[in-house]
Each structure stands twice: as structure tokens, then as C-alpha cells.
């Protein structure tokens, strides 16, 4: 008899929760400090890159889960709304790429650290960051939820992503307050977290 837990869409949420916990633990300052203590300068230059590679590889099985579990279609956008939704997804991808370059994509990936380039922390409040504090999360969410055909399993996966992005934005905000102090607090008071023009 098939294990009901393995065939339940709840396994997607639980798997993502485990992924998020491990991902957050490895991103924490104590985890980084521990790596720096054991591996020294080499860890400082490679930690970010290996962290991203590990995160990507461990995410792949979770992305495959919705297609291995019995599923139910929730809705499909009819034409022309499906074309509009796909257009919105393309625009979201363009803005996501633009946000990544504004963030400093090579530092984000870990290449700058690996090459020993200037890694000074600077508060970015220009471009898209004038309107939202976390454009990477915002446009990722827009891309996900504009999917023209939604199933139960995909919806659970997207809900998991959404919760993780929102929690990540809050945690990242606290980290940036520690780094930039009053400068970031002032930026927070003027700039919405995820939705433009929504204070």
C-alpha cells in the first residue's frame, strides 16, 4: 500500500520548511563564523559561492516534488488573460534581472568574494530600491503567482516560497539595521518592504 504521507501535497510544504530551516541556518552569522574559524581565509572567500551552489542543488528535489505527487488543477487563465499573465511574467523576469544587477550580482553569487574584490557593504537606495526595499523578492513573487495554470501542488509550493520570501525580507531587514543603523531605519520609514507605494 502506498504511504499516504508520501502521496500527500503536505510533503511539499514540509520539505520546503526543512529546506528553509537549513538554508537560514547556513546563512546565519554563527554558521559563517564557525566556518571562518575552521577554514580561515579560504572560507571567507568561498563561503557565499558554496552556499549558493548548495542551496540550488538542494532546492531541485523540492521543485520536482509537485510533479511526483497526485495533483488537481485549480484554475487556468483563459485567453487573452493567459497571454497577459505570461507577459507579466516576462516583465517580472526582466525587472528581477535588473534588480540582481543593482544588488551587485557578482557579490550576490559569491564571485566577488572568491576573487578578493572590494566587498564593502553599501546601502543601495537607487533605481528600483527607491520604491521597494526587496525587489528581488517582489518580482520573484510576481513571476510565481502569474503562472497561467495553477494546480494544488504548485500553489502549495508557491505559498511556501512566498512565506519564505516574506520571512527572509524581515530577517534581512534586521540584519541591515545592524549594519547601517539609523541610515537604514530612515530608509525603512520611507520605502515599502515589498509592494511599491504601500507604506
Number of C-alpha atoms within 10 A of each C-alpha: 3 6 7 9 9 13 15 15 22 14 19 22 19 13 17 21 16 11 16 19 13 14 17 15 13 18 15 12 12 11 13 16 14 12 17 16 12 10 12 12 12 12 20 17 19 17 21 22 20 14 15 16 14 13 16 11 10 14 16 10 12 18 14 11 18 21 11 12 15 11 15 11 12 12 11 13 15 10 10 8 12 16 13 14 20 15 14 17 22 13 15 21 17 13 18 21 15 17 20 17 13 16 20 14 15 14 19 15 17 20 16 19 20 18 11 11 11 9 9 6 9 9 14 15 16 9 11 19 21 15 19 23 23 24 24 23 22 22 23 18 20 17 20 18 18 18 18 18 15 17 16 16 25 24 18 18 22 17 16 18 20 18 13 18 19 17 12 16 19 14 12 13 18 14 14 16 16 12 14 13 12 11 12 19 16 11 18 16 10 15 21 18 23 21 15 16 11 10 11
